[in-house]
Amino acid sequence: MDSNHWLMAIAGLVIGIGLAWGVATWWFGRLLKQAALRLDKTEKARQFSATQTTQARKQIEALQHELGELRHAMQHKVHINQPAPAGPEMILPVGSTAPRKPAPGDGFADTQILLPTKR
């Protein structure tokens, strides 16, 4: 082989290596960009979740505080303004009537059969 063949072979090898390097850079660069986008999206979702968790904890804390105040006020009101409940009738809301007792007998109300009506 003469020197022209060696130069052509080395030039072809250098060009081939350059092309392979370019294709590999493009291919893996694309994959790295996709991975970076997924990582960014995951990080944003994590931050959003952390923010939501913080807000939920604040709301829970506020509701627990309010519930504690209401319980305290209710206990204070019950002890000062009202006598202790004497029986189940004291549990009924204001203005409601006591439930009717079932008819004497087996303890169940009479069953009424509804007949079909004409349309």
Secondary structure, 3 states (H helix, E strand, C coil): CCHHHHHHHHHHHHHHHHHHHHHHHHHHHHHHHHHHHHHHHHHHHHHHHHHHHHHHHHHHHHHHHHHHHHHHHHHHHHHHHCCCCCCHHHHCCCCCCCCCCCCCCCCCCCCCCCCCCCC
